Amino acid sequence: MYQQPGNFSNVYEKGTKYYSIKGVSPDESIAVDDGNGNYKKAVREKEYTFGRTAEDVSEENSSDMTASLLVLSTITIFVILIVLKKIKR
């Protein structure tokens, strides 16, 4: 995989018209034609980077670790209960 050049959107179809806004840098925001004669202001929140950022990976790892710990805790408790039941017999 490689990073695609140019402009793209996950919301608007290929060929959607977009325009600069007078007095505003296109790096900051643009006007997008919604196809019905209306324009929506699209604001750049951050620069696009190919793939995931270190922050994204860190958040995913944190979620995965939490889920893993929950499963491991449940299994541990289940095993302890089985062992205790065998000891009482």
DRENPA-133885 format. One record per atom (N, C-alpha, C): residue number from 0; atom name; x, y, z. Coordinates in Angstrom, 1 decimal, m for minus. Layout:
! residues N
REC num atomo     xx     yy     zz
REC NUM    CA      X      Y      Z
...
***
This chain:
! residues 89
REC num atomo     xx     yy     zz
REC   0     N    0.8   m1.2    0.0
REC   0    CA    0.0    0.0    0.0
REC   0     C    0.9    1.2    0.0
REC   1     N    0.4    2.3   m0.6
REC   1    CA    1.1    3.5   m0.6
REC   1     C    0.1    4.7   m0.5
REC   2     N    0.6    5.8    0.0
REC   2    CA   m0.3    7.0    0.1
REC   2     C   m0.7    7.5   m1.2
REC   3     N   m2.0    7.8   m1.3
REC   3    CA   m2.6    8.4   m2.6
REC   3     C   m2.3    9.9   m2.6
REC   4     N   m1.9   10.4   m3.8
REC   4    CA   m1.7   11.8   m3.9
REC   4     C   m3.0   12.5   m4.2
REC   5     N   m3.1   13.8   m4.0
REC   5    CA   m4.2   14.6   m4.4
REC   5     C   m5.3   14.8   m3.4
REC   6     N   m6.4   15.3   m3.8
REC   6    CA   m7.5   15.5   m2.9
REC   6     C   m8.5   14.4   m3.0
REC   7     N   m9.2   14.1   m1.8
REC   7    CA  m10.2   13.0   m1.8
REC   7     C  m11.1   13.2   m0.6
REC   8     N  m12.2   12.5   m0.6
REC   8    CA  m13.2   12.6    0.4
REC   8     C  m13.8   11.3    0.7
REC   9     N  m14.1   11.0    1.9
REC   9    CA  m14.8    9.8    2.2
REC   9     C  m16.3   10.0    2.2
REC  10     N  m16.7   11.3    2.0
REC  10    CA  m18.1   11.7    2.1
REC  10     C  m18.7   12.0    0.7
REC  11     N  m17.9   12.8    0.0
REC  11    CA  m18.4   13.3   m1.3
REC  11     C  m17.9   12.4   m2.5
REC  12     N  m18.7   12.3   m3.5
REC  12    CA  m18.4   11.5   m4.7
REC  12     C  m17.2   12.1   m5.5
REC  13     N  m16.6   11.3   m6.2
REC  13    CA  m15.5   11.8   m7.1
REC  13     C  m16.2   12.8   m8.1
REC  14     N  m15.5   13.9   m8.3
REC  14    CA  m16.0   14.9   m9.2
REC  14     C  m16.7   16.0   m8.5
REC  15     N  m16.9   15.9   m7.2
REC  15    CA  m17.6   17.0   m6.4
REC  15     C  m16.7   18.2   m6.6
REC  16     N  m17.4   19.3   m6.8
REC  16    CA  m16.7   20.6   m7.0
REC  16     C  m16.4   21.2   m5.6
REC  17     N  m15.2   21.8   m5.5
REC  17    CA  m14.9   22.5   m4.3
REC  17     C  m14.2   23.8   m4.6
REC  18     N  m14.3   24.8   m3.8
REC  18    CA  m13.8   26.1   m4.1
REC  18     C  m13.0   26.7   m2.9
REC  19     N  m12.2   27.7   m3.2
REC  19    CA  m11.5   28.4   m2.1
REC  19     C  m12.5   29.4   m1.6
REC  20     N  m12.2   29.9   m0.4
REC  20    CA  m13.1   30.9    0.3
REC  20     C  m12.2   32.1    0.3
REC  21     N  m12.8   33.2   m0.2
REC  21    CA  m12.1   34.5   m0.3
REC  21     C  m11.6   34.9    1.1
REC  22     N  m10.3   35.2    1.2
REC  22    CA   m9.7   35.6    2.5
REC  22     C   m9.3   34.5    3.4
REC  23     N   m9.5   33.2    3.0
REC  23    CA   m9.2   32.1    3.9
REC  23     C   m8.3   31.2    3.1
REC  24     N   m7.2   30.8    3.8
REC  24    CA   m6.3   29.8    3.2
REC  24     C   m7.0   28.5    2.9
REC  25     N   m6.8   27.9    1.7
REC  25    CA   m7.3   26.6    1.4
REC  25     C   m6.8   25.5    2.4
REC  26     N   m5.6   25.8    3.0
REC  26    CA   m5.1   24.8    4.0
REC  26     C   m5.9   24.8    5.3
REC  27     N   m6.7   25.9    5.4
REC  27    CA   m7.5   26.0    6.6
REC  27     C   m8.9   25.5    6.4
REC  28     N   m9.6   25.9    5.3
REC  28    CA  m10.9   25.4    4.9
REC  28     C  m11.2   25.8    3.5
REC  29     N  m12.2   25.0    2.9
REC  29    CA  m12.7   25.2    1.6
REC  29     C  m14.2   25.1    1.6
REC  30     N  m14.9   25.5    0.5
REC  30    CA  m16.3   25.4    0.3
REC  30     C  m16.6   24.2   m0.6
REC  31     N  m17.5   23.3   m0.3
REC  31    CA  m17.8   22.1   m1.0
REC  31     C  m19.2   22.2   m1.6
REC  32     N  m19.4   22.1   m2.9
REC  32    CA  m20.7   22.1   m3.5
REC  32     C  m21.4   20.8   m3.2
REC  33     N  m22.6   20.8   m2.5
REC  33    CA  m23.2   19.5   m2.2
REC  33     C  m24.1   19.0   m3.3
REC  34     N  m24.1   19.6   m4.5
REC  34    CA  m24.8   19.1   m5.6
REC  34     C  m26.2   19.7   m5.7
REC  35     N  m26.7   20.4   m4.7
REC  35    CA  m28.0   21.0   m4.7
REC  35     C  m27.9   22.5   m4.7
REC  36     N  m26.8   23.0   m5.1
REC  36    CA  m26.6   24.5   m5.1
REC  36     C  m26.3   25.1   m3.7
REC  37     N  m26.0   24.2   m2.8
REC  37    CA  m25.6   24.6   m1.4
REC  37     C  m24.1   24.3   m1.3
REC  38     N  m23.5   25.1   m0.4
REC  38    CA  m22.1   25.0   m0.2
REC  38     C  m21.9   24.7    1.3
REC  39     N  m21.0   23.8    1.6
REC  39    CA  m20.7   23.5    3.0
REC  39     C  m19.2   23.8    3.2
REC  40     N  m18.9   24.3    4.3
REC  40    CA  m17.6   24.7    4.7
REC  40     C  m16.9   23.5    5.2
REC  41     N  m15.8   23.1    4.6
REC  41    CA  m15.0   21.9    5.1
REC  41     C  m13.7   22.5    5.7
REC  42     N  m13.6   22.2    7.0
REC  42    CA  m12.5   22.7    7.8
REC  42     C  m11.5   21.6    8.0
REC  43     N  m10.2   21.9    7.7
REC  43    CA   m9.1   21.0    7.9
REC  43     C   m8.8   21.0    9.4
REC  44     N   m9.0   19.8   10.0
REC  44    CA   m8.7   19.7   11.4
REC  44     C   m7.2   19.4   11.7
REC  45     N   m6.7   18.5   10.8
REC  45    CA   m5.3   18.2   10.9
REC  45     C   m4.8   17.7    9.5
REC  46     N   m3.5   17.6    9.3
REC  46    CA   m3.0   17.2    8.1
REC  46     C   m3.2   15.7    7.9
REC  47     N   m3.6   15.2    6.7
REC  47    CA   m3.8   13.8    6.5
REC  47     C   m2.5   13.1    6.5
REC  48     N   m2.4   12.0    7.2
REC  48    CA   m1.2   11.1    7.2
REC  48     C   m1.7    9.7    6.8
REC  49     N   m0.9    9.1    6.0
REC  49    CA   m1.2    7.8    5.6
REC  49     C   m1.0    6.8    6.7
REC  50     N   m2.0    5.9    6.9
REC  50    CA   m1.9    4.9    8.0
REC  50     C   m2.3    5.5    9.3
REC  51     N   m1.9    4.9   10.3
REC  51    CA   m2.3    5.3   11.7
REC  51     C   m1.2    6.1   12.3
REC  52     N   m1.6    7.0   13.2
REC  52    CA   m0.6    7.7   13.9
REC  52     C   m0.2    6.9   15.1
REC  53     N    0.8    7.3   15.8
REC  53    CA    1.3    6.7   17.0
REC  53     C    0.2    6.8   18.1
REC  54     N   m0.6    7.9   18.1
REC  54    CA   m1.6    8.1   19.0
REC  54     C   m2.8    7.1   18.8
REC  55     N   m3.1    6.9   17.5
REC  55    CA   m4.2    5.9   17.1
REC  55     C   m3.8    4.5   17.6
REC  56     N   m2.5    4.1   17.4
REC  56    CA   m2.1    2.8   17.8
REC  56     C   m2.1    2.7   19.3
REC  57     N   m1.7    3.7   20.0
REC  57    CA   m1.7    3.7   21.4
REC  57     C   m3.1    3.5   22.0
REC  58     N   m4.0    4.2   21.4
REC  58    CA   m5.4    4.1   21.9
REC  58     C   m6.0    2.7   21.6
REC  59     N   m5.7    2.1   20.4
REC  59    CA   m6.1    0.8   20.1
REC  59     C   m5.5   m0.2   21.0
REC  60     N   m4.2   m0.1   21.3
REC  60    CA   m3.5   m1.0   22.2
REC  60     C   m4.1   m0.9   23.6
REC  61     N   m4.4    0.2   24.0
REC  61    CA   m5.0    0.4   25.4
REC  61     C   m6.4   m0.3   25.4
REC  62     N   m7.2   m0.2   24.4
REC  62    CA   m8.5   m0.9   24.4
REC  62     C   m8.3   m2.4   24.3
REC  63     N   m7.4   m2.8   23.5
REC  63    CA   m7.1   m4.2   23.4
REC  63     C   m6.6   m4.8   24.7
REC  64     N   m5.8   m4.1   25.4
REC  64    CA   m5.2   m4.5   26.7
REC  64     C   m6.3   m4.6   27.7
REC  65     N   m7.2   m3.6   27.7
REC  65    CA   m8.3   m3.6   28.7
REC  65     C   m9.2   m4.9   28.4
REC  66     N   m9.5   m5.1   27.2
REC  66    CA  m10.4   m6.3   26.9
REC  66     C   m9.6   m7.6   27.2
REC  67     N   m8.4   m7.7   27.0
REC  67    CA   m7.6   m8.9   27.3
REC  67     C   m7.6   m9.1   28.8
REC  68     N   m7.3   m8.0   29.6
REC  68    CA   m7.3   m8.2   31.0
REC  68     C   m8.7   m8.6   31.6
REC  69     N   m9.7   m8.1   31.0
REC  69    CA  m11.1   m8.5   31.4
REC  69     C  m11.3  m10.0   31.1
REC  70     N  m10.9  m10.5   30.0
REC  70    CA  m11.1  m11.9   29.6
REC  70     C  m10.2  m12.8   30.6
REC  71     N   m8.9  m12.3   30.8
REC  71    CA   m8.0  m13.1   31.6
REC  71     C   m8.5  m13.1   33.1
REC  72     N   m9.1  m12.0   33.6
REC  72    CA   m9.6  m12.0   34.9
REC  72     C  m10.8  m13.0   35.1
REC  73     N  m11.7  m13.0   34.1
REC  73    CA  m12.8  m13.9   34.1
REC  73     C  m12.4  m15.3   34.1
REC  74     N  m11.4  m15.7   33.3
REC  74    CA  m10.9  m17.0   33.2
REC  74     C  m10.3  m17.4   34.6
REC  75     N   m9.5  m16.5   35.1
REC  75    CA   m8.8  m16.7   36.4
REC  75     C   m9.9  m17.0   37.5
REC  76     N  m10.9  m16.2   37.6
REC  76    CA  m11.9  m16.4   38.6
REC  76     C  m12.6  m17.7   38.4
REC  77     N  m12.9  m18.1   37.1
REC  77    CA  m13.6  m19.3   36.8
REC  77     C  m12.7  m20.5   37.3
REC  78     N  m11.4  m20.5   37.0
REC  78    CA  m10.5  m21.5   37.4
REC  78     C  m10.4  m21.6   38.9
REC  79     N  m10.3  m20.5   39.6
REC  79    CA  m10.3  m20.5   41.1
REC  79     C  m11.5  m21.1   41.6
REC  80     N  m12.7  m20.8   41.1
REC  80    CA  m13.9  m21.4   41.6
REC  80     C  m13.9  m22.9   41.4
REC  81     N  m13.4  m23.4   40.2
REC  81    CA  m13.4  m24.9   40.0
REC  81     C  m12.4  m25.5   41.0
REC  82     N  m11.3  m24.9   41.2
REC  82    CA  m10.3  m25.5   42.2
REC  82     C  m10.9  m25.6   43.6
REC  83     N  m11.5  m24.5   44.0
REC  83    CA  m12.2  m24.5   45.3
REC  83     C  m13.2  m25.5   45.5
REC  84     N  m14.0  m25.7   44.4
REC  84    CA  m15.1  m26.8   44.4
REC  84     C  m14.4  m28.2   44.6
REC  85     N  m13.3  m28.4   43.9
REC  85    CA  m12.7  m29.7   44.0
REC  85     C  m12.1  m29.9   45.4
REC  86     N  m11.5  m28.9   45.9
REC  86    CA  m10.9  m29.0   47.3
REC  86     C  m12.0  m29.3   48.3
REC  87     N  m13.2  m28.8   48.2
REC  87    CA  m14.2  m29.0   49.2
REC  87     C  m14.8  m30.4   49.1
REC  88     N  m14.6  m31.1   48.0
REC  88    CA  m15.1  m32.5   47.9
REC  88     C  m14.3  m33.5   48.7
***
